[in-house]
């Protein structure tokens, strides 16, 4: 069953593309028609591609991996930040820092620098700085927070990227392609979907369109996270069931077998007692010999 219906997409204006003269021929399979010089996106194909992307994202989230959401254009910033925060995924809504993926260790150093500044504020080091030094450190912290604050929990490269407007975020697409990271993206009629593993033909300029697509994908991620949590909760119960099954298997053994096992245990205990008794006698005789010698 589709995650959204045709009318929802229509009401959000997902079908509106760019002017005919701005189109990218690679988007031809996803264009339904032209009206008043504007290309109209085929929403039937949008539904198919959106469902494919949502299912793939759900599986990534279920496996415990991270998806990095990228949307630096004005219409998408707040929408993406608000919705992605709810599913605890990293996001970039300010300027894309060059080398974010291809030079990830350097980005991690910058994040650690931000953490070290926070530590200075708690361990009292900050209080010993001069007024000018405090101002410099505070400004540096604010700059890092603005650019990297949303990826502070991203300790390794993401397993996938979601992008709003591949034309604007072409550097992010290029870095992901270079590292073999799959890309999910909203592609408008002026975009090239050939480098995108999961293209979603949709209007990437209207806030309503962006909000609807991101909301559907975030719900899919949330489903994956909930299923992962349920699986983890089941693990202790499964272990308990295994123990019970073993106990039942033992209780289902024939009486003759159980009696034989009991006899073996009793004989083993008797042998231990005999061995212990002999050892005690030997120790006693050794003590007696020592006393005689004295």
N, C-alpha and C positions, 0 to 999 in steps of 0.2 A: 504493500500500500504506500503511495507517495506521501512524503512528509509534509507536503503543502499542495494546495489545489490551484487550479488555473486562475480562479477569480482573485485569490490573495495576491498572486504575482501581478495580475493586471491592475488591481487597485493600488499597488505600491509603485507602479510605473516601471517595473523591471524590463518591460518590452521596448522601451524607448532607447534607440541607439543614437549615433552621431549623424551629422550631415553626410549625405551621400559622397560628397567630394573628399571627406576625411576618412573614408572606410579603408580597412585593410583587406585585400582580396582573400587572405587566409581565413577570414571570418565568414566567407560565403556560405558554407554549410549550415550556419546557425542563423542566417538572415531569412526572414519570412517574406518580407515585401518592402517596398518603398512608398512612403506617403508624405506628400508636401516637401520632398527633398530630404526626408529623414528616413533612415533605415529602421525597420521594425524587427526586433529579435523574435525568433520562433520559440514561444514559451513552452511548447510540448518538449522540445529538445532541452530547454532549461530545466524542466522538471526531472528529466532522465539524468542529466549530468549532476544536478543538485543531489539527487538520491544516491548516486554513485559516490560522490564526494562525502556525503554525510555518513554513509556506511563505512567508508575507508577511515574517516576520522574517528568514528566510534571504536573501531578495532585498534587503532593506534593508542587511544586513551585507555582502552581496556588492558592493553599490554603494559601500561605504566610509563609510556614514553611521552615526551613533550612535543607540542605543536606551537611554533612561534607565529603569532599573528602580526602582520605588518600593514599599517595604514597611516601614512603621514599626511594625506590630503585633508584639508580643513573639514570637509563634510563628514569624514569617517572617523576622525580622531577620537572624539568623545564617545561615540557609539561603540567603537571597538573596545576602548579602555573599560567602559562600564560593563559590557557584556562578558568580556574575556576574564575580568577580575573574578566574576562569579564562579568560574570553573577552574580557577587557579592555574591558568596557563600564562606563559610569558608573552609580552607584546611590545611592539615598538610603534609609538605614535608621534614621536618627534623625528628629527632628522635621522636617516639611516646612517649609522657610523660605518664608514668604509672599512672593509675587513672584518666586519662583525662575525662572519662565518669563517672566511679563509684565514683570518688572523685571530682566531678565537682566544688563544692564550693571553694575548695582549689585552683584549677586552676583559678577560677575567681578572687581570692584574688591576685594571681600573676599578672594577667592582670591589676587589679586596682593599684598594686604597680608600674607598668610601667607607668600608667596614672599619678600617683602622682609625679613620677620623671620628667615627661614632664611638670607638673604644676610648679615644682621647678625652671625649666629653664625659665618660663615666668613671675613668680611673684618676681623674684630677689633673692630667697633663695639660688640658686645655686652659685651666685656671692659671697656670704658670707662664702662659704666653703673653706677649705684649698686645696692646690693643690693635696694632696694625697687623700682627701675625694672626690674631683671632679673625679679623675681617677677611684676610686672604684665604684662610682655611675654610671659613664659612661660605665664601663665594665659590671656592673649588668644590665643596660638598654639594652646594645647590646646583651647580652645573652638571656634576656627575649624576645627581638624583634625577634631573630633568631628562638626561639622555639615557641613563642605564638603570634607573630605579626599578623599572618594570621587569628587568631580566635578572634581578639580584639572586633569584633562586635557580637560575639556569646554569647548572654546574658543568654541563656537557653540551655538545652540539645537539640541536633539536632534531627530531626524527622527520619532521615535515614543516613546511611553511604555508601559511595562508596569506594571500596578498589581495589587497583592494587596489585595482588599477596597476596592471603590469607595465604600462608605459612609464608611469611615474616612478615605480619601484624596480626599474630595469637592472640596477646594480645588485639588488637583493636576489633577483631571478638569476643573474649571471653567476653570483657566488654559489647559490644553491645548486645550479647545474654543474658547476665545476667540482663540487664535492659529492654529487650524486644524491642530493637531498630532494625528495619529491615535493612538488609545488602544487598547492590548491590555489585557485585564483578566480576572481570575478573578471571576466574578459568582455569588454565592450566592443562595438563594431569597428573601432579604430585600433584594436589590439592584435597582437600576433599570438595565437594560442598554440603554435607548434612546439614551443619549449615548455609547455605546461602539462604536467601529467594528469591533473584533474581540472580542466577548464570548466567554469560555470558561466555560460553566456548570459550576461545581465547588465543592466544600466549601473555603471560604477560611479555616477556623478550625483544622483538623487539620494538624499539621506534616507528616505523611506525604503528605497530599494536595498541600500546597503544594510540598513537595520534588519530587514526581513531575512536576507540571506545569512547574515552573521548570527542572527537569533536561531535560525534553524540548525546551523552547524554547531553552535554552542550547546544546544539541546542534545544533539547527537553525542558530543564529547561528554556531556554530563551523564548520559545513559551509559556510556562506556565506563566511566569512573565508578558509577553506582554498581554496575555488574562486577567490576574488579573487587570492590569492597565486599560484595555478597560472597564472592568466591573465597576471599580471605577469611571471612567469618565462618564459612563452611569447613575449612581445613581442620580446626580442632575437633569438630563434630565427627569428621571422617576418621580421624585418628582414634577417637573413642569407640567408634563402631568397629574398627579393626581389632581393638583389644577385646571387645565383647564377642566378636566372631571367633577369636582364638579360644576364649573361655568356653564358648558353646561347642566348638570342635572337640575340645578335651572332654567335656561332659557327655558328648555323643559317642565316645569310645565304648566298646564292649566292656562288661564288668571284668572279664578275664584279663584284658589288657591293663585296665586300671589297677587290678590286684597285683599283677606282675610288676608294674611301675612302683607301687607302694613297697613291695617286698625288696626291690632293688635299693630303694631309699633307705629302708630299715637296715639292710645288710651293710650298706655304705656307712651308716651312722655307727653300727656295731664295730666295724673295722677301725673307725676313727677312735672310738672309746678304748679299744684294745691297744691301739698304738699309743694313745695318750697314757694309759695305765703303765705300759712297759717303760715309757720314757720317765714317768714319775718314779718307778722302782729303781731304774738306773741312777737317777739323780740322788735318790735316798741312799743307795749303797755307796755312791761316790762321796757323799757327805760323811757317812760313817767311817770310811777309810781315812778321810782327812783327819777326823777327830782322833782315831787311833794313833795315827802318825804323830800328832801333837802330844 
